[in-house]
């Protein structure tokens, strides 16, 4: 009897252990079911948002989804999303992660470039970059000087200075992109008070004008002219050659010697000498009167009316009636 009782006790213990394990497993399944049914509210993109977009509240929406630990890394406060820029594409119904957002007005240069513009850097020196006094948010005009180019005796391109772009915003000077940053090396004068020898200026240029800047750097030398901060007026210019500065524009003398009426010292147009041209034939072309060739001769300081070079650019006075 004693052995039989022991067996019954052992069986009872085993059954109790099985029951306990079954109960634990059941409780665990209930807990898992409860967690699976748990919902959480997250903020997601109401539409696909492209990189560099300034987010507003209309782009944010709330949705409820089954809880997942990954949602703990998403921003849950809409005020910390609206007003920031995206650094990557955020797909529709995707949550907002801090790594994909940037503060408005931060130090990212690409946030300071308007649509249809690009940032491009040019190398300047103290004498070509306003003595190193440029600051971000200044506006400049770009002037390019190209030296004379000849093909034999023919002048293919005269010495010329021309404003190629106006009212161009300075985005950065060297690596300084904040106007009030006084620690930039590019804005520091050397110990002897001289302007920095060489530094970079990054400009905001329209896409359609980028080639002009690149070509200007390649074929000539560039100077920057500082504009008044609030002056947005642009002026049409035709460029200046050395002939413009050497032409005798004394109107009274010119009129007296040639008995001609010139309305203004600036009333000239350019003409490129063609093979077989003479001053008289040119006069006949432009004035329909070869006797007025003396006006062209005087305006260009030509000593020998029979000695003009093919390809040479000369000034043609616009004569009054």
Legacy VTK file of the C-alpha trace (Angstrom):
# vtk DataFile Version 3.0
C-alpha trace
ASCII
DATASET POLYDATA
POINTS 321 float
0.000 0.000 0.000
2.825 2.333 0.827
4.349 2.030 -2.675
0.996 2.598 -4.306
0.465 5.808 -2.355
3.817 7.111 -3.406
2.964 6.478 -7.042
-0.299 8.395 -6.678
1.518 11.309 -5.112
4.049 11.346 -7.967
1.299 11.223 -10.585
-0.549 14.059 -8.857
2.627 16.172 -8.809
3.198 15.578 -12.503
-0.391 16.472 -13.364
-0.148 19.620 -11.282
3.071 20.608 -13.045
1.465 20.049 -16.429
-1.506 22.150 -15.405
0.759 24.941 -14.196
2.698 24.947 -17.480
-0.549 24.981 -19.443
-1.889 27.870 -17.380
1.343 29.863 -17.884
1.255 29.266 -21.606
-2.370 30.368 -21.711
-1.635 33.572 -19.808
1.296 34.318 -22.118
-0.921 33.876 -25.165
-3.447 36.265 -23.665
-0.686 38.829 -23.074
0.604 38.436 -26.646
-2.891 38.844 -28.014
-3.332 41.963 -25.930
-0.078 43.464 -27.241
-0.951 42.518 -30.808
-4.245 44.322 -30.450
-2.580 47.409 -28.921
-2.806 50.491 -31.181
-0.682 53.611 -31.286
-1.070 56.985 -33.003
1.776 58.211 -35.200
2.383 61.218 -37.456
3.012 60.413 -41.123
3.324 62.237 -44.426
-0.059 62.997 -46.003
1.675 62.966 -49.408
5.081 62.121 -50.819
7.440 64.990 -49.918
10.473 65.725 -52.075
13.921 66.588 -50.677
14.403 70.280 -49.834
10.697 70.874 -49.205
9.547 73.182 -46.426
6.987 71.162 -44.506
3.686 72.716 -43.474
0.873 71.262 -41.358
-1.142 70.197 -44.419
1.576 67.671 -45.206
1.189 65.940 -41.837
-1.566 63.573 -40.753
-2.301 61.233 -37.836
-2.982 57.534 -38.249
-3.496 54.625 -35.854
-1.456 51.488 -36.389
-0.637 48.326 -34.427
2.153 49.121 -32.003
5.698 48.450 -33.121
8.848 49.506 -31.233
10.171 51.182 -34.420
7.548 53.921 -33.977
9.361 55.071 -30.836
11.959 56.708 -33.120
9.403 58.841 -34.975
8.561 62.433 -34.054
5.236 62.574 -32.223
4.827 66.365 -31.957
3.695 68.086 -35.197
5.218 71.409 -34.047
8.632 69.752 -34.303
7.961 68.799 -37.938
6.225 71.808 -39.520
8.667 74.522 -40.534
11.549 72.148 -41.196
13.052 71.060 -44.514
13.311 67.500 -45.755
16.781 66.173 -46.581
15.412 63.035 -48.274
12.198 61.916 -49.906
9.519 61.054 -47.353
6.947 58.716 -48.879
3.230 58.960 -48.308
2.232 57.404 -44.950
5.881 57.277 -43.849
6.686 58.537 -40.375
8.889 61.569 -39.740
12.360 60.749 -38.479
14.641 63.440 -37.086
17.468 62.357 -39.397
15.430 63.390 -42.455
14.661 66.929 -41.293
16.606 70.191 -41.090
15.884 73.411 -39.249
14.747 76.345 -41.429
17.545 78.890 -41.745
20.193 76.433 -40.621
23.742 76.218 -41.870
22.926 74.059 -44.887
23.872 76.058 -47.975
21.330 74.277 -50.198
18.545 75.724 -48.057
19.644 79.228 -49.042
19.292 78.687 -52.808
16.041 79.620 -54.537
14.410 77.490 -57.206
16.005 77.836 -60.673
19.229 79.074 -59.072
22.508 77.327 -58.357
25.462 78.050 -56.082
28.751 78.550 -57.911
32.094 79.642 -56.481
34.640 81.904 -58.133
38.167 82.681 -57.017
38.928 86.347 -56.448
41.667 88.410 -54.886
41.649 91.508 -52.744
41.656 93.845 -55.733
39.023 91.901 -57.676
36.798 91.009 -54.719
36.147 94.408 -53.133
39.232 94.199 -50.924
37.889 91.156 -49.072
35.034 93.175 -47.573
32.229 91.108 -49.120
29.778 89.377 -46.793
27.033 86.799 -47.291
23.761 88.436 -48.434
25.627 91.220 -50.230
24.781 91.773 -53.903
27.350 92.259 -56.636
27.714 92.860 -60.369
30.107 90.627 -62.288
32.477 92.352 -64.721
34.694 90.368 -67.081
37.740 91.678 -68.925
38.864 89.859 -72.079
42.110 90.744 -73.827
42.492 91.227 -77.548
42.669 88.119 -79.707
44.035 88.199 -83.249
44.142 85.873 -86.216
47.161 87.235 -88.002
46.442 90.920 -88.490
42.717 90.399 -88.069
41.262 91.324 -84.695
38.968 88.468 -83.758
38.148 89.920 -80.360
39.120 93.377 -79.079
40.156 94.270 -75.552
36.839 94.615 -73.774
35.346 95.026 -70.306
31.692 94.184 -69.852
29.199 93.702 -67.050
27.894 90.201 -67.713
25.583 89.765 -64.701
23.977 92.197 -62.279
22.358 91.989 -58.863
23.876 88.615 -57.935
23.561 87.490 -54.315
26.613 86.419 -52.334
25.830 83.149 -50.515
29.177 82.604 -48.861
32.673 83.997 -48.580
35.070 81.071 -48.288
33.125 78.907 -45.783
31.342 81.776 -44.067
27.608 81.592 -44.796
26.399 83.749 -41.911
26.672 87.506 -42.304
27.452 88.147 -38.646
30.229 85.554 -38.409
33.304 87.607 -37.633
35.675 84.672 -37.419
35.930 84.021 -41.165
39.539 84.039 -42.339
38.529 85.541 -45.674
37.307 88.734 -44.065
40.359 89.204 -41.913
42.990 91.587 -43.120
46.568 90.454 -42.874
48.757 91.755 -40.103
49.937 94.638 -42.264
46.350 95.720 -42.983
46.266 94.494 -46.573
43.332 92.694 -48.136
43.465 88.865 -48.360
45.447 87.643 -51.348
42.976 85.042 -52.569
39.604 83.743 -51.459
36.415 82.142 -52.783
33.060 83.830 -53.216
29.998 81.619 -53.690
27.215 83.252 -55.695
23.559 82.430 -56.328
23.207 82.404 -60.111
20.256 81.571 -62.351
20.628 78.242 -64.139
20.396 80.067 -67.473
23.401 82.250 -66.529
25.752 79.588 -65.165
27.556 79.176 -68.477
28.309 82.904 -68.582
30.134 82.704 -65.264
32.136 79.628 -66.260
33.055 81.113 -69.653
33.984 84.461 -68.114
36.432 82.730 -65.761
37.895 80.703 -68.616
38.522 83.432 -71.200
39.080 86.501 -69.060
39.489 87.926 -65.592
36.582 88.693 -63.284
35.973 91.597 -60.962
33.089 91.970 -58.532
31.435 95.339 -57.925
29.526 95.728 -54.657
25.949 97.043 -55.016
23.869 99.019 -52.527
21.990 96.457 -50.451
18.501 97.609 -51.487
19.233 98.595 -55.078
17.647 96.104 -57.501
17.854 98.289 -60.621
19.861 96.861 -63.508
21.431 98.971 -66.248
21.874 97.916 -69.854
25.516 98.244 -70.911
27.244 97.465 -74.183
30.734 96.857 -72.850
33.763 99.089 -73.329
36.792 98.630 -75.576
40.033 100.585 -75.604
38.776 102.403 -78.693
35.907 103.798 -76.606
38.410 105.480 -74.324
40.725 106.691 -77.077
38.093 108.177 -79.427
38.072 111.956 -79.599
34.623 112.893 -78.282
35.037 116.644 -78.099
31.715 117.531 -79.682
32.402 121.187 -80.366
35.706 120.561 -82.153
34.236 117.669 -84.061
31.272 119.679 -85.302
33.396 122.680 -86.205
35.957 120.769 -88.232
33.476 118.542 -90.012
30.416 120.797 -90.164
28.352 117.941 -88.732
25.731 117.741 -86.056
26.480 115.032 -83.511
23.673 114.796 -80.988
25.723 113.216 -78.184
29.284 112.098 -77.492
27.858 108.641 -76.771
26.091 108.281 -80.115
28.340 105.794 -81.812
27.934 102.314 -83.171
30.572 99.713 -83.975
31.589 98.489 -87.403
33.984 95.655 -88.270
36.097 96.402 -91.316
35.502 93.955 -94.162
37.877 93.026 -97.008
37.992 95.811 -99.599
36.507 98.431 -97.279
37.665 102.046 -97.365
36.476 104.899 -95.223
34.536 106.251 -98.169
32.857 102.915 -98.912
31.972 102.520 -95.243
30.559 106.053 -95.213
28.520 105.185 -98.261
27.159 102.076 -96.508
26.182 103.721 -93.276
25.374 107.286 -94.337
24.540 106.760 -98.029
27.023 109.554 -98.592
30.743 108.863 -98.982
31.643 112.506 -98.331
30.946 111.993 -94.635
33.891 109.610 -94.284
35.795 112.376 -92.487
33.470 111.907 -89.500
34.585 108.296 -89.215
38.219 109.263 -89.703
38.109 111.876 -86.935
36.142 109.725 -84.518
38.734 106.959 -84.733
41.853 109.139 -84.921
42.768 107.568 -88.263
45.784 109.345 -89.752
45.786 107.609 -93.124
42.330 107.127 -94.543
43.664 104.423 -96.852
45.128 102.397 -94.000
42.427 100.468 -92.192
42.793 96.810 -91.280
40.351 94.049 -92.151
38.741 92.769 -88.971
39.395 96.003 -87.097
36.479 97.403 -85.109
35.903 101.117 -85.607
33.401 103.632 -84.293
30.711 105.062 -86.532
29.278 108.363 -85.290
25.511 108.619 -85.448
25.042 111.940 -87.172
22.136 114.282 -86.676
19.866 115.317 -89.485
LINES 1 322
321 0 1 2 3 4 5 6 7 8 9 10 11 12 13 14 15 16 17 18 19 20 21 22 23 24 25 26 27 28 29 30 31 32 33 34 35 36 37 38 39 40 41 42 43 44 45 46 47 48 49 50 51 52 53 54 55 56 57 58 59 60 61 62 63 64 65 66 67 68 69 70 71 72 73 74 75 76 77 78 79 80 81 82 83 84 85 86 87 88 89 90 91 92 93 94 95 96 97 98 99 100 101 102 103 104 105 106 107 108 109 110 111 112 113 114 115 116 117 118 119 120 121 122 123 124 125 126 127 128 129 130 131 132 133 134 135 136 137 138 139 140 141 142 143 144 145 146 147 148 149 150 151 152 153 154 155 156 157 158 159 160 161 162 163 164 165 166 167 168 169 170 171 172 173 174 175 176 177 178 179 180 181 182 183 184 185 186 187 188 189 190 191 192 193 194 195 196 197 198 199 200 201 202 203 204 205 206 207 208 209 210 211 212 213 214 215 216 217 218 219 220 221 222 223 224 225 226 227 228 229 230 231 232 233 234 235 236 237 238 239 240 241 242 243 244 245 246 247 248 249 250 251 252 253 254 255 256 257 258 259 260 261 262 263 264 265 266 267 268 269 270 271 272 273 274 275 276 277 278 279 280 281 282 283 284 285 286 287 288 289 290 291 292 293 294 295 296 297 298 299 300 301 302 303 304 305 306 307 308 309 310 311 312 313 314 315 316 317 318 319 320
